[in-house]
């Protein structure tokens, strides 16, 4: 099993943050299906202030590149991602359009 950790910021507006959290309490079924179909077995998103942290556990066969390709061809995923951009704010030094930034593990017990 592979583990990935990502970070992303939200726009610093409590109403928007609350709306974003609300969407994640009722994620569209097609989005959940696309996540599972990509080989992701478990995913969690944590929030502190306007910063998000996501942990993803995936099958050994999982590929970020393949997931990106699948998502780019899925109209519902594209609608979801466009909607989420209303709430999200790229981290400093991100490339244009880059959302979730893969984090480096610097400690493990």
Number of C-alpha atoms within 10 A of each C-alpha: 10 13 13 15 18 16 19 20 21 22 16 14 11 12 11 16 18 12 12 17 16 11 13 11 9 8 12 13 9 13 17 12 10 17 19 14 13 19 18 22 15 13 15 10 14 11 15 8 11 17 17 16 18 18 16 15 17 20 14 11 10 17 15 11 9 12 16 12 11 15 18 12 10 14 10 15 19 14 10 15 15 12 13 15 14 12 20 23 20 19 16 8 7 12 10 7 9 12 19 19 17 13 13 9 8 5 5 4 2
